[in-house]
Amino acid sequence: MNDVAIARALHVVGVVIWIGGMSLITTVLLPLVRRSLPTERWALFNALERRFAWQARAAILIVGASGFYMLFTLGLWDRFRQPGFWWMHAMLIVWLIFAFVLFIAEPLWGERFVRRRECKRPGSGFALLQMLHWVLLAVSGVTVLGAVLGSYGTSWFP
């Protein structure tokens, strides 16, 4: 087994943990939190989501390191100049968004922002959080679909 195969396997496992976990949070956890009593929302949210945040951060680091390793080792930088490889751009953009959210935005502002909205209008903070998760999940899903198809030579664009 060569180093690129290991990098690709780590990359895929990292994406499965990261996007799969985000799917669970978006489709199961946030609706559960939103239906719970206002006095129980934060405890429930913190008990479940906070534990996954560290798994997601680790997965993001693994995906980023393995992705850049494959780019460098296989000399794939040229693909960023070809429209047919749009999914390469999408992977990088999705990764950058999540890295920013998980390492900067969430720790510095996330909880304060949601708490302020919840204090003004109960339910609005978690509603916004769920909507943002749905947008990111949709973009991530299209990106994963495009990357899998693209890695097998199929693209939606010439």
C-alpha positions in Angstrom: 0.0 0.0 0.0 1.4 3.4 -0.9 1.2 6.7 0.9 -1.3 8.2 -1.5 -3.7 5.3 -0.9 -3.4 5.9 2.9 -3.9 9.7 2.4 -7.0 9.0 0.3 -8.4 6.6 2.9 -7.9 9.1 5.7 -9.4 11.8 3.6 -12.6 9.8 3.0 -12.9 8.6 6.6 -12.5 12.2 7.8 -15.2 13.4 5.4 -17.6 10.6 6.5 -17.1 11.5 10.2 -17.3 15.3 9.6 -20.2 15.5 7.1 -22.0 12.5 8.6 -21.9 14.1 12.0 -23.1 17.4 10.7 -26.0 15.6 9.0 -27.0 14.0 12.3 -26.8 17.4 14.1 -28.8 19.1 11.4 -31.5 16.5 10.9 -31.8 15.0 14.5 -30.2 17.1 17.2 -31.2 20.6 16.3 -34.9 19.6 15.7 -34.9 17.8 19.1 -33.3 20.9 20.8 -35.9 23.2 19.1 -38.8 21.1 20.4 -37.5 20.9 23.9 -38.4 23.3 26.7 -36.6 26.7 26.5 -35.1 26.0 30.0 -33.6 22.7 28.7 -32.3 23.8 25.3 -28.8 24.8 26.3 -28.2 21.8 28.5 -29.3 19.4 25.8 -27.5 21.2 23.0 -24.2 21.4 25.0 -24.4 17.8 26.1 -24.6 16.5 22.6 -23.1 19.1 20.1 -20.1 20.1 22.2 -18.8 16.5 22.2 -19.1 16.3 18.4 -17.3 19.6 17.9 -14.0 18.1 18.9 -14.5 15.1 16.6 -15.4 17.5 13.7 -12.3 19.6 14.4 -10.1 16.5 14.3 -11.8 15.3 11.1 -11.3 18.8 9.5 -7.6 18.6 10.3 -7.3 15.1 8.9 -9.2 16.0 5.7 -7.2 19.2 5.2 -3.8 17.5 5.8 -4.6 14.5 3.6 -6.1 16.7 0.9 -3.1 19.0 0.7 -0.8 16.0 0.8 -2.5 14.5 -2.2 -2.5 17.8 -4.1 1.2 18.2 -3.5 2.2 14.6 -4.0 0.1 14.0 -7.2 0.7 17.5 -8.6 -2.9 18.3 -8.9 -2.7 22.1 -8.5 -3.4 22.5 -12.2 -6.9 21.2 -11.8 -7.8 24.5 -10.1 -7.5 26.2 -13.5 -10.0 23.8 -15.2 -13.7 24.4 -14.9 -14.4 20.6 -15.2 -12.8 20.2 -11.8 -15.2 22.6 -10.1 -15.5 20.1 -7.4 -11.9 20.7 -6.4 -12.8 24.3 -5.8 -15.9 23.3 -3.9 -14.0 20.9 -1.6 -11.5 23.7 -0.8 -14.2 26.3 -0.2 -16.3 23.9 2.0 -13.2 23.0 4.0 -12.3 26.6 4.5 -15.8 27.5 5.6 -15.9 24.7 8.2 -12.4 25.3 9.4 -13.3 29.0 10.0 -16.6 28.1 11.7 -15.2 25.3 13.9 -11.9 26.9 14.9 -12.7 30.7 14.9 -16.4 31.7 14.7 -17.9 29.1 17.0 -15.4 29.4 19.8 -15.3 33.2 19.7 -18.8 34.3 18.9 -21.1 31.3 18.3 -22.7 30.7 21.7 -23.0 34.4 22.5 -24.7 35.1 19.2 -27.2 32.3 19.6 -27.8 33.1 23.3 -28.6 36.8 22.4 -31.1 35.8 19.8 -32.7 33.3 22.2 -33.0 35.9 24.9 -34.7 38.3 22.5 -37.0 35.8 20.9 -36.9 32.2 22.3 -36.4 29.7 19.5 -35.0 32.1 17.0 -31.3 31.4 17.8 -31.7 27.7 17.3 -33.9 28.2 14.2 -31.2 30.3 12.6 -28.5 27.7 13.6 -30.6 24.9 12.1 -31.1 26.9 8.9 -27.4 27.6 8.5 -26.7 23.9 9.1 -29.2 23.0 6.3 -27.4 25.3 3.9 -24.0 23.9 4.8 -25.3 20.3 4.6 -26.8 21.0 1.1 -23.6 22.6 -0.1 -21.5 19.8 1.4 -23.8 17.1 -0.2 -23.4 18.6 -3.7 -19.7 18.9 -3.1 -19.3 15.2 -2.0 -21.5 14.1 -5.0 -19.4 16.2 -7.4 -16.1 15.0 -5.9 -17.1 11.3 -6.1 -18.3 11.7 -9.7 -15.3 13.9 -10.6 -12.8 11.4 -9.2 -14.2 8.8 -11.5 -14.0 11.1 -14.6 -17.6 12.3 -14.7 -18.3 16.0 -14.4 -21.4 18.2 -14.8 -19.3 20.7 -16.7 -17.0 20.4 -19.8 
